[in-house]
Amino acid sequence: GHMKGNTMKQLRFGLFENAQTNDSGTATWRHPDNQRHLFDTLDYWRNIAQICEDAGLDFVFLADAWGWADVNGERPDICDVEGLDLPRLDPAIVAAALIASTTKLGLVMTGSTLLEQPYSFARRMASLDHLSKGRIGWNVVTTGTAETASAAFGVPMVAHDDRYDMADDFMELVYKLWEGAWEPDALERDKQGRYADPAKVHRIDHEGPYFRSNGYGNTSYSPQGTPVLFQAGSSERGRQFGGRHGECIFLGGAPIPKLAEQVRAIRAEAVAEGRAADSIKLMAAFSCVIAPTHEEAVQKYQEVLDSQTPEVAVASYAWFTGLDLSSYDPSTPMSELHTELSQTQVARFAGLTVGDVLADWHAHGVRTKPVVGTPEEVADAIVELAEGADLDGFLLTPVIQPGSTIDFIEHVLPILRERGVAASGYDAPTLRERLLGTETPVLREDHPGAGYRAQSGALVG
């Protein structure tokens, strides 16, 4: 593609992580360079956070899930043997543990509107935002894929579109708590005067279809008010939700025309909600394997693939799609199985056999296919994707930790900075100012959450 050089917007970068040994339905923990099996140690996370902050990456994103692999009602033994799904840590606690050893790095964590209590969740996020001085983001998930999670929590499964209605209700309540309960300047902390101005502390009342809360917010207004809102729903209803609430939307890996179409649709959704098209930042997943020569990179990636037991693919695929492929002959066309598959999976595997699908899944699970090559090739791919699909940045999805992240930072980031398409450090103290380019750390006026801000003396209903 034609390089526009400095006319291109500066891309933002976050690191995709999660507090478990493996992720994305792959199990590469046996690879000698992979340190993810130490995810339950503070040293592992401090190291990752330091690598990211030293490099000026915008945030570390902690994915999460409550469910586990389930094949015909059983969790296969291979899940324990390979650490495929469990065990995990709570991402909010990992983030809290990193606040003290970082000063600029954003800390983004996943939280479920189906399984969290809005009142306690609002307090947890505000607490983190206070202590980090405005570096917190929330990846909003509706968690409806895992029947195992519903069983674990003893809550009924909620239908797909209903989960988004529930999420809208959850958002309205937390906006009231974050934006309307305490005004930003309610706290005076004056030993000779008053601690807080009663006129700026408001009772909230919420009687929604799913959630109710009446009373007072448990935390005062935090530096960002509402944490930066991340979202990744790709269904039509998910896009609508993202267009309304999202500030940073993640897209999976896809060919440029498809990514560009998703970006256009989400920006159009934002405009339909009365928001500016550029008020939503679109970030695509990006994975890479880097070496000095293309051949060495191919070899390096092959070693990662070889480190994973082939049986993992069957259990992992069943976990994500509900379909157990172990009972089919590898030459069976996937089209014969379509009734049991989710629509996205059907489209993804048109014209393939069971064997093809397992090989593909073995390679990257739900992770985007990595760009394998030299630093220049990887940098070119990033620029081409960003320009071709109108992206604002990338969520770096490591193949091996921390090696993938270090490789990207040491070899690709300098090229992108030289070309003027990546920022060369932290240009603002809070996560929202950096990612959204806002003048202040709080939600933009055109965001629906801003409508819940209290006016002194007015009731928030």
Sequence and secondary structure as in RCSB ss.txt:
>XXXX:A:sequence
GHMKGNTMKQLRFGLFENAQTNDSGTATWRHPDNQRHLFDTLDYWRNIAQICEDAGLDFVFLADAWGWADVNGER
PDICDVEGLDLPRLDPAIVAAALIASTTKLGLVMTGSTLLEQPYSFARRMASLDHLSKGRIGWNVVTTGTAETAS
AAFGVPMVAHDDRYDMADDFMELVYKLWEGAWEPDALERDKQGRYADPAKVHRIDHEGPYFRSNGYGNTSYSPQG
TPVLFQAGSSERGRQFGGRHGECIFLGGAPIPKLAEQVRAIRAEAVAEGRAADSIKLMAAFSCVIAPTHEEAVQK
YQEVLDSQTPEVAVASYAWFTGLDLSSYDPSTPMSELHTELSQTQVARFAGLTVGDVLADWHAHGVRTKPVVGTP
EEVADAIVELAEGADLDGFLLTPVIQPGSTIDFIEHVLPILRERGVAASGYDAPTLRERLLGTETPVLREDHPGA
GYRAQSGALVG
>XXXX:A:secstr
    GGGS  BEEEEEEESBS  TT   TTSTT  GGGTTSHHHHHHHHHHHHHHT SEEEEE  S    BTTB 
 HHHHHHT S  B  HHHHHHHHHTT SS EEEEEEETTTS HHHHHHHHHHHHHHHTS EEEEEE   S HHHH
HHHT     HHHHHHHHHHHHHHHHIIIIISB TT B   TTS SB GGGB EEEEE SS EEEEE SS   TTS
S EEEE   SHHHHHHHHHH SEEEE    HHHHHHHHHHHHHHHHHTT  GGGSEEEEEE EEE SSHHHHHHH
HHHHHHTS THHHHHHHHHHHS  GGGS TTSBGGGGGGGS HHHHHHTTT BHHHHHHHHHHHTTS   EEE H
HHHHHHHHHHHHHHT  EEEE  SSTTHHHHHIIIIIHHHHHHTT B  S  SSSHHHHHH  SSSS  TTSGGG
GG   TT  B 
